[in-house]
Amino acid sequence: GDTREHLAALREAGADAFTVRRRSELDAVDALVIPGGESTTIDKLSRIFGLREPLIEALRAGLPAYGSCAGMILLAKHVLDGTQDQQTFGALDITVRRNAFGRQVESFETDVDLDGIEGGPVHAVFIRAPWVESIHNGVEILGAVVPPGLDESKIIAVRHENVMATSFHPEVTDDLRIHRYFVDMVRAAQ
């Protein structure tokens, strides 16, 4: 899930970043990044390590969070094409379609304009990525893209208060603007 890459980008953006695998580590953070990877595996591990319920409580209490790709799925309230037992943290009132852009071989890169991100388009890397099917209750659309082979745009970046998500992986590029945006969002929330 590119955890190392997120940590490096966050540190370069001015954050004191470290991994969270236990409750004590979760209790010590001011914000959380949920990386890409396999959303059902992350869900199961959150339950095995006793992080699921404390994380949901922290998000409800206002813990800022950013999810990329699988992280977007886990922050959503509703998942289409998920596994039958898949659970999420429900911090964003959105419905996402899991693996919406297709299989691994259909991964792609493109430049996208994002509201709130200055300096021109962001280079976005989509790897078996979700897209947002619908938003509710004040969720803002930060960006959308017309995927290869489709005629209509799909939502690929959202934010509601202190929680944001992208369906792409900014951590695999040299562009730190999304991580800086998140770090600034966290600082503003403190």
C-alpha positions in Angstrom: 0.0 0.0 0.0 2.9 2.4 -0.4 3.2 3.1 3.3 6.8 4.0 3.0 6.1 6.4 0.2 3.3 8.1 2.1 5.6 8.4 5.2 8.3 10.0 3.1 5.9 12.4 1.4 4.3 13.4 4.7 7.7 14.0 6.3 8.8 16.1 3.3 5.6 18.1 3.7 6.5 18.9 7.3 4.7 16.2 9.3 6.1 14.0 12.0 4.9 10.7 10.4 5.0 7.1 11.6 3.1 3.9 11.1 0.1 3.0 13.2 -0.4 -0.7 13.9 -1.6 -0.7 17.5 -4.1 1.2 19.7 -1.4 3.1 21.6 0.0 4.4 18.3 -3.5 5.4 17.1 -4.0 7.3 20.4 -0.8 9.2 19.7 -1.6 10.7 16.3 -3.2 14.0 15.3 -4.3 12.6 11.9 -4.2 9.3 9.9 -3.4 8.4 6.3 -5.0 5.1 5.2 -2.9 3.9 2.2 -3.7 1.9 -0.8 -3.4 -1.9 -0.9 -6.2 -4.4 -0.6 -9.2 -2.9 1.2 -10.6 -6.3 2.5 -7.2 -7.2 4.0 -6.8 -3.8 5.7 -10.3 -4.2 7.0 -9.6 -7.7 8.4 -6.3 -6.5 9.9 -8.0 -3.6 11.6 -10.3 -6.1 13.4 -7.5 -8.5 14.3 -5.4 -5.8 15.8 -8.3 -4.2 17.7 -8.1 -0.9 15.7 -11.4 -0.9 14.0 -13.7 0.4 16.7 -11.1 2.8 18.2 -10.5 4.2 14.7 -14.2 4.6 14.0 -14.6 6.4 17.4 -11.6 8.7 16.6 -13.0 9.5 13.1 -16.4 10.4 14.6 -14.7 12.6 17.2 -13.0 14.6 14.3 -9.7 12.8 13.7 -8.4 14.2 10.3 -7.8 11.4 7.8 -6.8 11.0 4.2 -7.3 7.8 2.3 -5.7 6.9 -1.1 -7.2 4.2 -3.3 -8.0 1.4 -0.8 -8.0 4.1 1.9 -10.9 5.8 0.0 -12.8 2.5 0.1 -12.3 2.1 3.8 -13.3 5.7 4.6 -16.6 5.3 2.5 -19.9 4.5 4.1 -21.0 2.2 1.2 -19.0 -0.1 -1.1 -20.2 -1.5 -4.4 -18.5 -4.7 -5.7 -17.0 -5.4 -2.3 -16.8 -8.8 -0.6 -19.9 -9.9 1.4 -18.2 -9.5 4.8 -16.3 -6.3 3.9 -16.6 -3.5 6.5 -15.6 0.2 6.3 -14.8 2.9 8.8 -17.7 5.0 7.4 -16.2 8.5 7.8 -17.2 9.8 4.4 -20.9 9.7 3.3 -20.0 8.4 -0.2 -20.7 5.2 -2.2 -17.6 3.9 -3.9 -17.2 1.2 -6.6 -14.3 -1.1 -5.7 -11.8 -1.8 -8.6 -14.0 0.5 -10.8 -11.2 1.3 -13.2 -10.6 -2.4 -14.0 -7.9 -5.0 -13.4 -4.2 -4.4 -12.7 -3.4 -4.4 -16.4 -5.9 -1.5 -16.9 -4.1 0.8 -14.5 -3.3 4.2 -16.0 -1.9 7.6 -15.4 -3.3 11.0 -16.3 -3.2 14.6 -15.2 -6.2 15.9 -13.2 -7.3 19.3 -11.9 -8.2 19.3 -8.2 -10.1 22.0 -6.3 -7.9 23.4 -3.6 -4.7 22.2 -5.2 -2.8 25.1 -6.8 -0.1 25.0 -9.4 -1.9 23.2 -12.2 -2.9 19.6 -12.8 -1.8 16.8 -10.5 -0.3 13.7 -12.1 -2.6 10.9 -10.9 -1.7 7.2 -10.9 -4.7 4.8 -10.9 -4.0 1.2 -9.9 -7.1 -1.0 -9.7 -8.7 2.1 -8.3 -12.2 2.8 -7.0 -14.3 5.8 -8.1 -17.1 7.5 -6.2 -20.6 6.6 -7.4 -22.4 9.1 -5.2 -21.9 11.7 -2.5 -24.2 12.8 0.3 -24.5 15.2 3.3 -22.0 17.9 2.4 -19.2 15.9 0.8 -17.3 18.1 -1.6 -16.1 16.9 -5.0 -12.4 17.9 -5.4 -11.9 16.2 -8.8 -13.2 14.0 -11.5 -11.7 12.3 -14.6 -13.0 10.7 -17.7 -11.5 7.2 -17.6 -10.1 5.5 -20.7 -12.9 3.9 -22.7 -15.7 5.9 -21.0 -17.6 9.0 -22.1 -18.6 10.3 -18.7 -16.5 11.6 -15.8 -16.1 9.8 -12.5 -15.4 11.4 -9.1 -11.9 10.6 -8.0 -11.3 13.0 -5.1 -13.5 14.1 -2.2 -13.5 15.9 1.1 -15.8 16.4 4.0 -14.6 18.6 6.9 -11.3 16.9 8.1 -11.6 13.8 6.0 -10.4 13.5 2.4 -9.8 10.7 -0.1 -8.4 10.1 -3.6 -8.8 7.1 -5.7 -5.3 7.5 -7.1 -1.8 7.3 -5.5 -0.1 10.7 -5.1 2.6 9.1 -3.0 4.2 7.4 -6.1 4.9 10.7 -7.7 7.3 13.5 -6.8 4.4 15.9 -6.4 3.9 16.7 -2.7 0.9 19.1 -3.2 -1.8 16.6 -2.0 0.3 15.7 1.1 0.9 19.4 1.8 -2.8 20.1 1.4 -3.6 17.3 4.0 -0.9 18.5 6.4 -2.3 22.1 6.1 -5.8 20.7 6.7 -4.6 18.9 9.8 -2.9 22.0 11.2 -6.0 24.1 10.6 -8.1 21.5 12.5 -5.9 21.7 15.7 
